[in-house]
Amino acid sequence: MEGKAWKFGDNVDTDAIIPARYLNTSDPRELAEHCMEDADPEFPSKVVPGDIIVGGQNFGCGSSREHAPIAIKHAGVSCVIAKTFARIFYRNAFNIGLPILECPEACDDIKTGDRVAVEADTGRIYNLTTGKEYRAQPIPPFMQEIVAKGGLIAYVKEKLKESKPTGL
């Protein structure tokens, strides 16, 4: 994964990620149009596929709405790196197939506009602008499979197909 970094601070809550006034839809494209707009009004119109969000402590705190990681993913963001994630956001992100990594050092150094590359399987994060390299905990292989399938539902459906007896 590689893209431009969009940096946000600590305690970015789910209402900042996708404001509650847009929760009258579950259409991922509509949610993406309003992703992070209260935190950075230019984000929805300037984010491009592959870009990376960099957050601080407790990214995704607040409500348990799954709309938040859905909005981020469908805005084209390839990965979120933060110092820490709220527990429910962490689970929801993987459930919908959005890779996330915790790496305080990278979050301290990376600035908005830096080019960043991420290797989820090794946990390596590269700031291509500064030449610095960081190490996060790699995403475990089974969670990488969930992300690769597009989320938990698609992953489970495939596993059920694989375990279905033939000839019935």
DSSP file (Angstrom, degrees, kcal/mol; ACC not computed):
  #  RESIDUE AA STRUCTURE BP1 BP2  ACC     N-H-->O    O-->H-N    N-H-->O    O-->H-N    TCO  KAPPA ALPHA  PHI   PSI    X-CA   Y-CA   Z-CA
    1    1 A M              0   0    0      0, 0.0   117,-2.8     0, 0.0     2,-0.3   0.000 360.0 360.0 360.0 138.1    0.0    0.0    0.0
    2    2 A E  E     +A  117   0A   0    115,-0.2     2,-0.3    49,-0.0   115,-0.2  -0.987 360.0 115.1-150.9 138.8    1.3    3.4   -0.8
    3    3 A G  E     -A  116   0A   0    113,-2.5   113,-3.0    -2,-0.3     2,-0.2  -0.988  59.4 -53.4-177.6-176.8   -0.2    6.9   -0.8
    4    4 A K  E     -A  115   0A   0     -2,-0.3    48,-2.7   111,-0.2     2,-0.3  -0.554  54.4-120.6 -77.0 140.4   -0.2   10.4    0.6
    5    5 A A  E     -d   52   0B   0    109,-2.6   108,-2.8   106,-0.3     2,-0.5  -0.649  19.2-165.4 -85.2 139.2   -0.6   10.8    4.3
    6    6 A W  E     -d   53   0B   0     46,-2.3    48,-2.8    -2,-0.3     2,-0.4  -0.977  18.6-152.3-120.1 111.5   -3.5   12.7    5.9
    7    7 A K  E     +d   54   0B   0     -2,-0.5     2,-0.3    46,-0.2    48,-0.2  -0.719  18.9 172.6 -98.4 135.0   -2.6   13.4    9.5
    8    8 A F        -     0   0    0     46,-3.0    51,-0.1    -2,-0.4     4,-0.1  -0.867  24.2-119.2-129.9 164.0   -5.2   13.8   12.3
    9    9 A G        -     0   0    0     -2,-0.3    47,-2.0     1,-0.2     3,-0.5   0.177  44.7 -50.4 -90.2-155.5   -4.7   14.1   16.0
   10   10 A D  S    S+     0   0    0      1,-0.2    -1,-0.2    45,-0.2    48,-0.2  -0.400 110.6  18.2 -79.2 155.4   -5.7   12.3   19.1
   11   11 A N        +     0   0    0     46,-3.1     2,-0.9     1,-0.2    -1,-0.2   0.823  68.2 177.0  55.3  40.9   -9.3   11.1   20.0
   12   12 A V        -     0   0    0     -3,-0.5    48,-2.9    45,-0.4    49,-0.8  -0.668  21.2-154.0 -72.8 110.3  -10.7   11.3   16.5
   13   13 A D  B >>  -g   61   0C   0     -2,-0.9     4,-1.7    47,-0.2     3,-1.0  -0.348  26.8-103.2 -90.2 170.1  -14.1   10.0   17.2
   14   14 A T  H 3> S+     0   0    0     47,-2.5     4,-2.6     1,-0.3    48,-0.1   0.765 120.4  59.6 -63.8 -24.9  -16.6    8.3   14.9
   15   15 A D  H 34 S+     0   0    0     46,-0.2    -1,-0.3     2,-0.2    23,-0.2   0.805 105.9  48.1 -73.7 -28.0  -18.6   11.5   14.5
   16   16 A A  H <4 S+     0   0    0     -3,-1.0    23,-0.6     2,-0.1    22,-0.5   0.832 112.5  49.6 -75.2 -33.0  -15.5   13.2   13.2
   17   17 A I  H  < S+     0   0    0     -4,-1.7    19,-2.9     1,-0.3    20,-0.3   0.948 137.4   0.8 -71.0 -49.1  -15.0   10.3   10.7
   18   18 A I  S  < S-     0   0    0     -4,-2.6    -1,-0.3    17,-0.2    -2,-0.1  -0.853  86.9-128.9-141.3 103.5  -18.6   10.3    9.5
   19   19 A P    >   -     0   0    0      0, 0.0     3,-2.3     0, 0.0     4,-0.1  -0.162  18.7-120.5 -55.7 142.6  -20.8   12.9   11.1
   20   20 A A  G >  S+     0   0    0      1,-0.3     3,-2.0     2,-0.2     4,-0.1   0.757 107.0  73.6 -56.2 -27.6  -24.1   11.6   12.5
   21   21 A R  G 3  S+     0   0    0      1,-0.3    -1,-0.3     2,-0.1     3,-0.3   0.662  97.4  50.0 -64.6 -12.9  -26.1   13.9   10.1
   22   22 A Y  G X  S+     0   0    0     -3,-2.3     3,-1.0     1,-0.2    -1,-0.3   0.302  79.8  97.3-104.9   8.7  -25.1   11.5    7.3
   23   23 A L  T <   +     0   0    0     -3,-2.0    -1,-0.2     1,-0.3    -2,-0.1   0.328  56.0  90.4 -83.1  10.7  -26.1    8.3    9.0
   24   24 A N  T 3  S+     0   0    0     -3,-0.3     2,-0.3    -4,-0.1    -1,-0.3   0.404  88.4  55.2 -82.1   4.0  -29.5    8.2    7.3
   25   25 A T    <   -     0   0    0     -3,-1.0    -3,-0.0     1,-0.1     0, 0.0  -0.955  54.9-168.4-131.1 153.2  -27.8    6.2    4.5
   26   26 A S        +     0   0    0     -2,-0.3    -1,-0.1     5,-0.0    -3,-0.1   0.225  51.7 124.8-117.9   9.6  -25.8    3.0    4.5
   27   27 A D     >  -     0   0    0      1,-0.2     4,-2.3     2,-0.0     3,-0.4  -0.601  56.1-148.0 -71.0 115.0  -24.5    3.5    0.9
   28   28 A P  H  > S+     0   0    0      0, 0.0     4,-2.3     0, 0.0    -1,-0.2   0.832  95.3  55.0 -56.0 -35.1  -20.7    3.3    1.2
   29   29 A R  H  > S+     0   0    0      2,-0.2     4,-1.3     1,-0.2    -2,-0.0   0.909 109.5  46.3 -66.6 -40.8  -20.3    5.8   -1.7
   30   30 A E  H  4 S+     0   0    0     -3,-0.4     4,-0.4     2,-0.2    -1,-0.2   0.904 112.1  50.6 -67.9 -40.4  -22.5    8.4    0.0
   31   31 A L  H >< S+     0   0    0     -4,-2.3     3,-1.7     1,-0.2     4,-0.3   0.917 106.6  55.5 -61.9 -42.3  -20.6    7.9    3.3
   32   32 A A  H >< S+     0   0    0     -4,-2.3     3,-1.1     1,-0.3    -1,-0.2   0.829  96.7  65.0 -60.0 -33.1  -17.3    8.3    1.5
   33   33 A E  T 3< S+     0   0    0     -4,-1.3    -1,-0.3     1,-0.2    -2,-0.2   0.671 112.0  34.9 -64.8 -15.9  -18.4   11.7    0.2
   34   34 A H  T X  S+     0   0    0     -3,-1.7     3,-1.6    -4,-0.4     4,-0.3   0.277  83.1 139.6-121.3   8.4  -18.5   13.0    3.8
   35   35 A C  T <  S-     0   0    0     -3,-1.1   -17,-0.2    -4,-0.3   -18,-0.1  -0.357  84.1 -13.8 -60.4 125.8  -15.6   11.1    5.3
   36   36 A M  T >> S+     0   0    0    -19,-2.9     4,-2.9   -20,-0.2     3,-0.5   0.558  91.1 137.2  62.4  12.5  -13.6   13.3    7.7
   37   37 A E  T <4  +     0   0    0     -3,-1.6    -2,-0.1   -20,-0.3    -1,-0.1   0.799  69.0  50.5 -64.9 -28.3  -15.2   16.5    6.4
   38   38 A D  T 34 S+     0   0    0    -22,-0.5    -1,-0.3    -4,-0.3   -21,-0.1   0.810 115.8  42.8 -77.0 -27.7  -15.7   18.0    9.9
   39   39 A A  T <4 S+     0   0    0    -23,-0.6    -2,-0.2    -3,-0.5    -1,-0.2   0.839 139.7   4.2 -82.2 -36.1  -12.0   17.4   10.7
   40   40 A D    ><  -     0   0    0     -4,-2.9     3,-1.9     1,-0.1    -1,-0.3  -0.776  64.1-159.9-151.4 100.0  -10.8   18.5    7.3
   41   41 A P  T 3  S+     0   0    0      0, 0.0     4,-0.3     0, 0.0    -4,-0.1   0.717  93.3  54.3 -57.2 -21.9  -13.3   19.9    4.8
   42   42 A E  T >> S+     0   0    0      1,-0.2     4,-1.6     2,-0.1     3,-0.6   0.664  85.4  86.7 -84.5 -16.7  -11.0   19.3    1.9
   43   43 A F  H X> S+     0   0    0     -3,-1.9     4,-2.6    -7,-0.2     3,-0.7   0.911  84.4  50.6 -53.6 -53.2  -10.4   15.6    2.7
   44   44 A P  H 34 S+     0   0    0      0, 0.0    -1,-0.2     0, 0.0    -2,-0.1   0.829 117.3  40.1 -60.2 -30.2  -13.4   14.1    0.8
   45   45 A S  H <4 S+     0   0    0     -3,-0.6    -2,-0.2    -4,-0.3    -3,-0.1   0.659 123.0  38.6 -91.1 -15.7  -12.6   16.0   -2.4
   46   46 A K  H << S+     0   0    0     -4,-1.6    -3,-0.2    -3,-0.7    -1,-0.1   0.633  85.1 103.9-111.5 -16.7   -8.8   15.5   -2.3
   47   47 A V     <  -     0   0    0     -4,-2.6    30,-0.1    -5,-0.3     3,-0.0  -0.434  53.1-164.3 -66.1 140.4   -8.3   12.0   -1.0
   48   48 A V    >   -     0   0    0    -44,-0.1     3,-2.4    -2,-0.1   -44,-0.1  -0.903  34.3 -76.6-124.7 155.5   -7.3    9.6   -3.7
   49   49 A P  T 3  S+     0   0    0      0, 0.0    28,-0.2     0, 0.0    27,-0.1  -0.227 118.7  27.5 -52.6 131.5   -7.3    5.8   -3.8
   50   50 A G  T 3  S+     0   0    0     26,-3.1    27,-0.1     1,-0.3    26,-0.1   0.110  85.7 137.3 103.0 -19.8   -4.3    4.5   -1.9
   51   51 A D    <   -     0   0    0     -3,-2.4    27,-2.7    25,-0.2    28,-0.7  -0.108  44.5-136.8 -58.9 161.4   -3.9    7.4    0.5
   52   52 A I  E     -de   5  79B   0    -48,-2.7   -46,-2.3    25,-0.2     2,-0.4  -0.974   1.6-141.5-128.6 132.0   -3.3    6.7    4.2
   53   53 A I  E     -de   6  80B   0     26,-1.9    28,-2.9    -2,-0.4     2,-0.5  -0.783  14.2-163.0 -90.7 135.7   -4.7    8.2    7.3
   54   54 A V  E     +de   7  81B   0    -48,-2.8   -46,-3.0    -2,-0.4    28,-0.2  -0.985  16.8 175.6-119.2 122.7   -2.3    8.8   10.2
   55   55 A G        -     0   0    0     26,-3.1    28,-0.4    -2,-0.5   -45,-0.2  -0.608  22.2-130.0-119.9 178.8   -3.9    9.3   13.6
   56   56 A G    >   -     0   0    0    -47,-2.0    28,-1.5     1,-0.3    27,-1.2   0.185  60.9 -23.3-101.5-138.5   -2.9    9.8   17.2
   57   57 A Q  T 3  S+     0   0    0     26,-0.2   -46,-3.1     1,-0.2   -45,-0.4  -0.480 122.7   7.7 -74.6 144.7   -4.1    8.1   20.4
   58   58 A N  T >  S-     0   0    0    -48,-0.2     3,-1.2     1,-0.2    27,-0.3   0.810  78.4-171.3  61.0  38.1   -7.6    6.5   20.5
   59   59 A F  B <   +h   85   0D   0     25,-2.5    27,-2.6    -3,-0.6    -1,-0.2  -0.407  69.1  22.0 -63.4 132.9   -8.4    6.8   16.8
   60   60 A G  T 3  S+     0   0    0    -48,-2.9    -1,-0.2    25,-0.2   -47,-0.2   0.683  85.3 154.6  84.8  19.6  -12.1    5.8   16.2
   61   61 A C  B <   +g   13   0C   0     -3,-1.2   -47,-2.5   -49,-0.8     2,-0.4  -0.170  36.2  53.1 -70.3 173.0  -13.4    6.4   19.7
   62   62 A G  S    S+     0   0    0    -49,-0.2    26,-0.1   -48,-0.1    27,-0.1  -0.840  96.4  16.3 105.4-138.6  -17.0    7.2   20.3
   63   63 A S        -     0   0    0     -2,-0.4   -49,-0.1     1,-0.1    26,-0.0  -0.141  69.6-118.4 -72.4 167.8  -19.9    5.2   19.1
   64   64 A S        +     0   0    0     24,-0.0    -1,-0.1     4,-0.0     2,-0.1   0.199  58.9 148.5 -90.3  16.9  -19.7    1.7   17.8
   65   65 A R    >   -     0   0    0      1,-0.2     3,-0.9     2,-0.1    27,-0.0  -0.301  41.5-155.8 -61.6 127.8  -20.9    2.6   14.3
   66   66 A E  T 3> S+     0   0    0      1,-0.2     4,-1.6     2,-0.2    -1,-0.2   0.620  84.1  84.4 -73.8 -13.8  -19.5    0.5   11.5
   67   67 A H  H 3> S+     0   0    0      1,-0.2     4,-2.8     2,-0.2    -1,-0.2   0.812  79.4  66.0 -58.0 -31.1  -20.2    3.4    9.2
   68   68 A A  H <> S+     0   0    0     -3,-0.9     4,-2.0     1,-0.2    -1,-0.2   0.965 106.4  35.4 -63.4 -57.0  -16.8    5.0   10.2
   69   69 A P  H  > S+     0   0    0      0, 0.0     4,-2.7     0, 0.0    -1,-0.2   0.844 116.4  57.1 -67.3 -28.3  -14.4    2.5    8.8
   70   70 A I  H  X S+     0   0    0     -4,-1.6     4,-2.6     2,-0.2    -2,-0.2   0.934 107.2  48.1 -63.5 -44.7  -16.8    1.9    5.8
   71   71 A A  H  X S+     0   0    0     -4,-2.8     4,-1.0     2,-0.2    -1,-0.2   0.915 113.4  47.8 -61.1 -43.5  -16.6    5.7    5.0
   72   72 A I  H ><>S+     0   0    0     -4,-2.0     5,-1.6    -5,-0.2     3,-0.5   0.947 113.6  46.4 -62.5 -49.5  -12.8    5.6    5.3
   73   73 A K  H ><5S+     0   0    0     -4,-2.7     3,-1.4     1,-0.2    -2,-0.2   0.918 114.2  46.7 -61.4 -44.7  -12.4    2.5    3.1
   74   74 A H  H 3<5S+     0   0    0     -4,-2.6    -1,-0.2     1,-0.3    -2,-0.2   0.607  99.9  67.4 -79.3 -10.3  -14.8    3.7    0.4
   75   75 A A  T <<5S-     0   0    0     -4,-1.0    -1,-0.3    -3,-0.5    -2,-0.2   0.597 124.1-103.6 -76.6 -11.2  -13.1    7.1    0.3
   76   76 A G  T < 5 +     0   0    0     -3,-1.4   -26,-3.1    -4,-0.4     2,-0.2   0.396  69.1 152.0 106.3  -1.2  -10.2    5.2   -1.1
   77   77 A V      < -     0   0    0     -5,-1.6    -1,-0.3   -28,-0.2   -25,-0.2  -0.452  28.9-163.7 -66.3 129.9   -8.0    5.1    2.0
   78   78 A S        -     0   0    0    -27,-2.7     2,-0.3     1,-0.3   -26,-0.2   0.703  66.0  -2.7 -88.8 -20.6   -5.8    2.0    1.8
   79   79 A C  E     -e   52   0B   0    -28,-0.7   -26,-1.9    19,-0.1     2,-0.4  -0.980  55.4-139.3-166.1 151.4   -4.7    1.9    5.5
   80   80 A V  E     -ef  53 100B   0     19,-1.7    21,-2.4    -2,-0.3     2,-0.5  -0.992  16.5-169.4-120.1 130.2   -5.0    3.7    8.8
   81   81 A I  E     +ef  54 101B   0    -28,-2.9   -26,-3.1    -2,-0.4     2,-0.3  -0.971  18.2 159.3-114.9 131.1   -2.0    4.1   11.0
   82   82 A A  E     - f   0 102B   0     19,-2.2    21,-2.0    -2,-0.5   -26,-0.2  -0.950  52.3-116.6-144.6 165.4   -2.5    5.4   14.6
   83   83 A K  S    S-     0   0    0    -27,-1.2     2,-0.3   -28,-0.4   -26,-0.2   0.941 101.0 -13.5 -66.2 -46.9   -0.8    5.4   17.9
   84   84 A T        -     0   0    0    -28,-1.5   -25,-2.5    19,-0.1     2,-0.4  -0.974  67.1-139.3-149.2 159.4   -3.7    3.4   19.3
   85   85 A F  B     -h   59   0D   0     -2,-0.3   -25,-0.2   -27,-0.3     2,-0.1  -0.920  28.5-106.1-119.3 145.8   -7.3    2.6   18.2
   86   86 A A     >  -     0   0    0    -27,-2.6     4,-2.5    -2,-0.4     5,-0.2  -0.491  39.5-119.0 -62.3 141.4  -10.5    2.4   20.1
   87   87 A R  H  > S+     0   0    0      1,-0.2     4,-2.0     2,-0.2     5,-0.2   0.876 109.9  46.8 -57.3 -44.8  -11.3   -1.2   20.6
   88   88 A I  H  > S+     0   0    0      1,-0.2     4,-2.7     2,-0.2    -1,-0.2   0.875 111.9  51.2 -69.7 -35.5  -14.6   -1.3   18.7
   89   89 A F  H  > S+     0   0    0    -29,-0.2     4,-2.9     2,-0.2    -1,-0.2   0.923 107.6  54.2 -64.2 -42.8  -13.1    0.7   15.8
   90   90 A Y  H  X S+     0   0    0     -4,-2.5     4,-1.7     1,-0.2    -2,-0.2   0.937 113.1  41.8 -54.5 -49.7  -10.3   -1.8   15.6
   91   91 A R  H  X S+     0   0    0     -4,-2.0     4,-2.4     1,-0.2    -1,-0.2   0.923 114.7  50.2 -66.8 -44.3  -12.7   -4.7   15.3
   92   92 A N  H  X S+     0   0    0     -4,-2.7     4,-1.7     1,-0.2    -2,-0.2   0.879 106.2  57.1 -62.3 -37.8  -15.0   -2.9   12.9
   93   93 A A  H  <>S+     0   0    0     -4,-2.9     5,-3.2     1,-0.2     4,-0.5   0.948 111.9  40.3 -59.7 -49.3  -12.1   -2.0   10.6
   94   94 A F  H ><5S+     0   0    0     -4,-1.7     3,-0.9     3,-0.2    -1,-0.2   0.874 109.0  61.8 -68.8 -35.1  -11.1   -5.6   10.2
   95   95 A N  H 3<5S+     0   0    0     -4,-2.4    57,-2.5     1,-0.3    58,-0.6   0.842 112.2  37.4 -58.7 -32.6  -14.7   -6.7    9.9
   96   96 A I  T 3<5S-     0   0    0     -4,-1.7    -1,-0.3    -3,-0.4    -2,-0.2   0.388 122.9-102.5-102.0   3.4  -15.1   -4.5    6.8
   97   97 A G  T < 5S+     0   0    0     -3,-0.9    -3,-0.2    -4,-0.5    -4,-0.1   0.783  71.3 141.6  87.7  28.2  -11.7   -5.2    5.4
   98   98 A L      < -     0   0    0     -5,-3.2    -1,-0.2    -6,-0.2     2,-0.2  -0.908  45.5-136.8-103.3 114.5   -9.8   -2.0    6.3
   99   99 A P        -     0   0    0      0, 0.0   -19,-1.7     0, 0.0     2,-0.3  -0.486  26.0-178.8 -72.1 137.9   -6.2   -2.7    7.3
  100  100 A I  E     -f   80   0B   0    -21,-0.2     2,-0.3    -2,-0.2   -19,-0.2  -0.983   8.2-167.6-136.1 147.8   -5.0   -0.7   10.4
  101  101 A L  E     -f   81   0B   0    -21,-2.4   -19,-2.2    -2,-0.3     2,-0.5  -0.990  16.2-138.3-135.9 143.3   -1.6   -0.6   12.2
  102  102 A E  E     +f   82   0B   0     -2,-0.3    35,-0.7    35,-0.2   -19,-0.2  -0.904  37.6 146.9-101.3 124.8   -0.5    0.8   15.5
  103  103 A C     >  -     0   0    0    -21,-2.0     4,-2.1    -2,-0.5     3,-0.2  -0.606  23.3-173.8-158.5  90.5    2.9    2.6   15.4
  104  104 A P  H  > S+     0   0    0      0, 0.0     4,-2.0     0, 0.0     5,-0.2   0.869  86.6  54.7 -55.5 -40.8    3.4    5.6   17.7
  105  105 A E  H  > S+     0   0    0      1,-0.2     4,-1.6     2,-0.2     5,-0.2   0.918 109.1  46.7 -63.2 -43.7    6.8    6.5   16.2
  106  106 A A  H  > S+     0   0    0      1,-0.2     4,-3.0    -3,-0.2    -1,-0.2   0.911 111.2  52.6 -63.3 -41.4    5.5    6.7   12.7
  107  107 A C  H  < S+     0   0    0     -4,-2.1    -1,-0.2     1,-0.2    -2,-0.2   0.835 108.0  51.4 -65.7 -32.5    2.5    8.8   13.8
  108  108 A D  H  < S+     0   0    0     -4,-2.0    -1,-0.2    -5,-0.2    -2,-0.2   0.864 120.0  34.2 -69.1 -35.8    4.9   11.2   15.6
  109  109 A D  H  < S+     0   0    0     -4,-1.6    -2,-0.2    -5,-0.2    -3,-0.2   0.847  94.4  90.0 -92.6 -37.4    7.0   11.7   12.5
  110  110 A I     <  -     0   0    0     -4,-3.0     2,-0.3    -5,-0.2     6,-0.0  -0.380  57.3-164.2 -70.1 138.1    4.7   11.5    9.5
  111  111 A K    >   -     0   0    0     -2,-0.1     3,-2.2     1,-0.1  -106,-0.3  -0.834  34.3 -82.1-118.0 157.2    3.2   14.7    8.3
  112  112 A T  T 3  S+     0   0    0     -2,-0.3  -106,-0.2     1,-0.3     3,-0.1  -0.348 118.5  27.2 -55.1 133.0    0.2   15.5    6.0
  113  113 A G  T 3  S+     0   0    0   -108,-2.8    -1,-0.3     1,-0.4  -107,-0.1   0.136  87.4 129.9  97.9 -19.4    1.5   15.2    2.4
  114  114 A D    <   -     0   0    0     -3,-2.2  -109,-2.6  -109,-0.1     2,-0.5  -0.362  62.9-118.8 -63.4 147.3    4.3   12.8    3.1
  115  115 A R  E     -A    4   0A   0   -111,-0.2    13,-2.1    -3,-0.1    14,-1.0  -0.799  37.8-171.9 -87.3 128.8    4.4    9.8    0.8
  116  116 A V  E     -AB   3 127A   0   -113,-3.0  -113,-2.5    -2,-0.5     2,-0.4  -0.960  14.5-165.2-128.1 139.2    4.0    6.6    2.9
  117  117 A A  E     -AB   2 126A   0      9,-2.5     9,-3.2    -2,-0.4     2,-0.4  -0.962   9.4-163.5-121.8 143.7    4.3    2.9    2.0
  118  118 A V  E     - B   0 125A   0   -117,-2.8     2,-0.6    -2,-0.4     7,-0.2  -0.989  16.0-164.1-131.8 133.7    3.0    0.1    4.2
  119  119 A E  E >>> - B   0 124A   0      5,-2.9     4,-2.3    -2,-0.4     5,-0.9  -0.908  10.8-172.9-111.7  98.6    3.8   -3.6    4.2
  120  120 A A  T 345S+     0   0    0     -2,-0.6    19,-2.4     1,-0.2    -1,-0.1   0.848  80.6  56.7 -63.0 -35.0    1.0   -5.1    6.4
  121  121 A D  T 345S+     0   0    0      1,-0.2    -1,-0.2    17,-0.2    23,-0.0   0.786 120.4  28.3 -71.4 -25.9    2.4   -8.6    6.4
  122  122 A T  T <45S-     0   0    0     -3,-0.7    -2,-0.2     2,-0.2    -1,-0.2   0.600 101.7-125.2-105.7 -16.0    5.8   -7.4    7.9
  123  123 A G  T  <5 +     0   0    0     -4,-2.3    13,-3.3     1,-0.3     2,-0.3   0.566  58.4 148.5  80.8   8.8    4.5   -4.3    9.8
  124  124 A R  E   < -BC 119 135A   0     -5,-0.9    -5,-2.9    11,-0.2     2,-0.4  -0.604  27.1-170.5 -81.8 136.4    7.0   -2.1    8.0
  125  125 A I  E     -BC 118 134A   0      9,-2.4     9,-3.0    -2,-0.3     2,-0.5  -0.994   4.0-162.7-125.1 130.6    6.0    1.5    7.4
  126  126 A Y  E     -BC 117 133A   0     -9,-3.2    -9,-2.5    -2,-0.4     2,-1.1  -0.960  15.6-152.4-119.2 126.9    8.2    3.7    5.2
  127  127 A N  E  >> -BC 116 132A   0      5,-2.9     4,-2.6    -2,-0.5     5,-0.6  -0.842  15.6-172.0 -90.9 100.6    8.0    7.5    5.0
  128  128 A L  T  45S+     0   0    0    -13,-2.1   -12,-0.2    -2,-1.1    -1,-0.2   0.719  79.6  58.9 -69.4 -20.8    9.2    7.8    1.4
  129  129 A T  T  45S+     0   0    0    -14,-1.0    -1,-0.2     1,-0.1   -13,-0.1   0.898 121.1  22.7 -73.8 -41.9    9.5   11.6    1.8
  130  130 A T  T  45S-     0   0    0    -15,-0.2    -2,-0.2    -3,-0.2    -1,-0.1   0.615 100.6-123.2-101.6 -15.0   12.0   11.5    4.7
  131  131 A G  T  <5 +     0   0    0     -4,-2.6     2,-0.2     1,-0.3    -3,-0.2   0.521  62.3 142.0  83.8   5.0   13.5    8.0    4.1
  132  132 A K  E   < -C  127   0A   0     -5,-0.6    -5,-2.9   -26,-0.0     2,-0.4  -0.508  36.9-153.4 -82.8 150.6   12.6    6.8    7.6
  133  133 A E  E     -C  126   0A   0     -7,-0.2     2,-0.3    -2,-0.2    -7,-0.2  -0.959  10.6-172.3-123.4 142.2   11.4    3.3    8.3
  134  134 A Y  E     -C  125   0A   0     -9,-3.0    -9,-2.4    -2,-0.4     2,-0.5  -0.893  15.4-136.4-130.6 158.9    9.2    2.2   11.2
  135  135 A R  E     +C  124   0A   0     -2,-0.3     2,-0.3   -11,-0.2   -11,-0.2  -0.969  21.6 174.6-123.2 121.8    8.0   -1.1   12.6
  136  136 A A        -     0   0    0    -13,-3.3   -33,-0.1    -2,-0.5     3,-0.0  -0.691  49.7 -80.8-107.9 168.7    4.5   -1.9   13.7
  137  137 A Q        -     0   0    0    -35,-0.7   -35,-0.2    -2,-0.3   -14,-0.2  -0.588  57.3-114.2 -65.9 125.9    3.2   -5.2   14.8
  138  138 A P        -     0   0    0      0, 0.0   -17,-0.2     0, 0.0   -18,-0.1  -0.263  29.6-102.9 -60.6 150.7    2.4   -7.1   11.5
  139  139 A I        -     0   0    0    -19,-2.4     5,-0.1     1,-0.1   -16,-0.1  -0.644  46.7-108.1 -72.0 126.1   -1.2   -7.9   10.8
  140  140 A P    >>  -     0   0    0      0, 0.0     4,-2.2     0, 0.0     3,-0.7  -0.204  27.0-112.8 -56.8 147.7   -1.6  -11.6   11.7
  141  141 A P  H 3> S+     0   0    0      0, 0.0     4,-2.0     0, 0.0     5,-0.1   0.851 115.3  52.0 -52.9 -41.9   -2.1  -13.9    8.6
  142  142 A F  H 3> S+     0   0    0      1,-0.2     4,-1.5     2,-0.2     5,-0.1   0.857 111.5  47.8 -67.9 -31.0   -5.7  -14.8    9.3
  143  143 A M  H <> S+     0   0    0     -3,-0.7     4,-2.3     2,-0.2    -1,-0.2   0.824 107.6  55.6 -75.9 -30.9   -6.6  -11.1    9.6
  144  144 A Q  H  X S+     0   0    0     -4,-2.2     4,-2.9     2,-0.2    -2,-0.2   0.881 106.0  52.8 -63.5 -37.1   -4.7  -10.4    6.4
  145  145 A E  H  X S+     0   0    0     -4,-2.0     4,-2.0    -5,-0.2     6,-0.2   0.912 107.3  50.9 -63.3 -41.8   -7.0  -13.1    4.8
  146  146 A I  H  X>S+     0   0    0     -4,-1.5     5,-2.5     2,-0.2     4,-0.5   0.931 112.9  45.6 -60.8 -45.9  -10.1  -11.2    6.1
  147  147 A V  H ><5S+     0   0    0     -4,-2.3     3,-1.3     1,-0.2    -2,-0.2   0.925 111.0  53.1 -62.8 -45.2   -8.8   -8.0    4.6
  148  148 A A  H 3<5S+     0   0    0     -4,-2.9    -1,-0.2     1,-0.3    -2,-0.2   0.834 107.8  51.2 -61.7 -32.6   -7.9   -9.6    1.3
  149  149 A K  H 3<5S-     0   0    0     -4,-2.0    -1,-0.3    -5,-0.2    -2,-0.2   0.581 122.9-105.8 -80.8  -9.2  -11.4  -11.1    1.0
  150  150 A G  T <<5S-     0   0    0     -3,-1.3     2,-0.2    -4,-0.5    -3,-0.2   0.538  78.6 -30.8  97.2   7.2  -12.9   -7.7    1.6
  151  151 A G  S  ><S-     0   0    0     -5,-2.5     4,-2.1    -6,-0.2   -55,-0.3  -0.693  80.7 -64.4 134.9 173.7  -14.1   -8.2    5.2
  152  152 A L  H  > S+     0   0    0    -57,-2.5     4,-2.9    -2,-0.2     5,-0.2   0.870 122.9  53.9 -64.6 -40.9  -15.4  -10.8    7.6
  153  153 A I  H  > S+     0   0    0    -58,-0.6     4,-2.5     1,-0.2    -1,-0.2   0.945 112.1  43.8 -62.5 -48.0  -18.6  -11.6    5.9
  154  154 A A  H  > S+     0   0    0      1,-0.2     4,-2.1     2,-0.2    -1,-0.2   0.887 114.0  52.3 -63.3 -37.9  -16.9  -12.4    2.5
  155  155 A Y  H  X S+     0   0    0     -4,-2.1     4,-2.2     2,-0.2    -2,-0.2   0.937 111.4  45.3 -62.5 -47.6  -14.2  -14.4    4.4
  156  156 A V  H  X S+     0   0    0     -4,-2.9     4,-2.7     1,-0.2     5,-0.2   0.905 110.2  54.5 -65.5 -41.8  -16.8  -16.5    6.3
  157  157 A K  H  X S+     0   0    0     -4,-2.5     4,-2.1    -5,-0.2    -1,-0.2   0.917 110.2  47.0 -57.3 -43.3  -18.8  -17.1    3.1
  158  158 A E  H  X S+     0   0    0     -4,-2.1     4,-2.3     1,-0.2    -1,-0.2   0.913 111.3  50.6 -66.0 -41.6  -15.7  -18.4    1.4
  159  159 A K  H  X S+     0   0    0     -4,-2.2     4,-1.6     1,-0.2    -2,-0.2   0.886 109.5  51.2 -63.4 -37.8  -14.8  -20.6    4.3
  160  160 A L  H  X S+     0   0    0     -4,-2.7     4,-0.8     2,-0.2    -1,-0.2   0.903 109.4  50.2 -66.8 -39.7  -18.3  -22.1    4.4
  161  161 A K  H >< S+     0   0    0     -4,-2.1     3,-0.7     1,-0.2    -2,-0.2   0.910 109.8  51.5 -61.2 -42.1  -18.1  -22.8    0.6
  162  162 A E  H 3< S+     0   0    0     -4,-2.3    -1,-0.2     1,-0.2    -2,-0.2   0.831 113.2  44.0 -65.3 -32.1  -14.8  -24.6    1.2
  163  163 A S  H 3< S+     0   0    0     -4,-1.6    -1,-0.2    -5,-0.2    -2,-0.2   0.514  86.2 113.1 -92.6  -4.3  -16.2  -26.7    4.0
  164  164 A K  S << S-     0   0    0     -4,-0.8     2,-0.1    -3,-0.7    -3,-0.0  -0.515  74.0-117.2 -71.1 127.4  -19.4  -27.6    2.1
  165  165 A P    >   -     0   0    0      0, 0.0     3,-0.6     0, 0.0     2,-0.2  -0.383  29.1-124.9 -63.7 140.0  -19.6  -31.3    1.3
  166  166 A T  T 3  S+     0   0    0      1,-0.2    -3,-0.0     2,-0.1     0, 0.0  -0.523  86.3  34.8 -83.4 154.4  -19.7  -32.0   -2.5
  167  167 A G  T 3         0   0    0     -2,-0.2    -1,-0.2     1,-0.0     0, 0.0   0.507 360.0 360.0  85.0   5.2  -22.4  -34.0   -4.1
  168  168 A L    <         0   0    0     -3,-0.6    -2,-0.1    -4,-0.0    -1,-0.0   0.448 360.0 360.0 -96.6 360.0  -25.2  -32.9   -1.8
